[in-house]
Amino acid sequence: MKKYVNDNQLLRVKYEHIVQDPTAELKRICRFLNVEFEKDMLNFANHVYYITNGNDMRFSKSFKIRPDTVAV
């Protein structure tokens, strides 16, 4: 990817960092995208969204982001 994209156009996001500190990581992502951070962005269960690959958090009403290794 680095061969085709400039470093200033690429942001590496690790799921583990989102789990550890969702607010800080989302603020970092927002800065990169030049989008204003809003606390409500962390309330993903309150919004309409589309199914993606990953764990079953999208079906939960919990606001806690958890690692894939944690059993429900």
VOGU-3710 file (C-alpha; in Angstrom, 3 decimals, decimal comma):
1> mkkyvndnql> 0,000/0,000/0,000  2,813/2,391/0,901  4,099/2,012/-2,646  0,981/3,678/-4,035  -0,180/5,978/-1,231  1,687/8,871/0,386  2,289/8,578/4,151  0,134/11,655/4,815  -2,811/9,939/3,095  -2,631/6,731/5,092
11> lrvkyehivq> -3,694/6,172/8,689  -3,065/2,865/10,404  -5,804/1,983/12,850  -5,473/-0,984/15,157  -8,572/-2,514/16,684  -6,620/-3,049/19,909  -6,085/0,723/20,209  -9,815/1,323/19,751  -10,534/-1,189/22,532  -7,914/0,335/24,856
21> dptaelkric> -8,980/3,967/24,446  -11,900/4,492/22,061  -12,129/8,238/22,638  -8,459/8,952/21,971  -8,358/6,721/18,895  -11,525/8,189/17,412  -10,192/11,703/18,000  -7,009/10,708/16,146  -9,060/9,322/13,249  -11,187/12,478/13,146
31> rflnvefekd> -8,080/14,693/13,038  -6,724/12,666/10,145  -10,035/12,963/8,257  -10,372/16,636/9,186  -13,731/15,879/10,797  -14,882/17,375/14,077  -15,024/14,807/16,876  -18,375/14,484/18,621  -18,864/12,372/21,757  -21,988/10,855/20,221
41> mlnfanhvyy> -19,766/9,119/17,664  -18,898/6,663/20,435  -22,547/5,695/20,862  -22,534/3,482/17,801  -25,388/1,290/19,062  -27,777/4,264/18,873  -27,323/4,756/15,135  -28,225/2,994/11,934  -25,227/1,221/10,471  -24,386/-1,481/8,003
51> itngndmrfs> -23,269/-5,017/8,747  -19,540/-5,545/8,303  -17,197/-8,389/9,116  -16,008/-8,700/12,689  -17,427/-9,758/16,015  -21,093/-9,572/16,975  -20,864/-6,187/18,713  -23,091/-4,682/16,054  -26,004/-6,722/17,422  -25,426/-5,682/21,022
61> ksfkirpdtv> -26,961/-2,678/22,764  -23,820/-2,343/24,863  -21,656/0,723/24,319  -18,538/-1,093/25,481  -16,050/-1,918/22,775  -14,418/-5,245/23,552  -11,652/-7,367/22,056  -12,666/-10,276/19,816  -11,183/-12,665/22,382  -13,779/-11,776/25,052
71> av> -16,719/-14,180/25,225  -20,202/-12,691/25,347
//
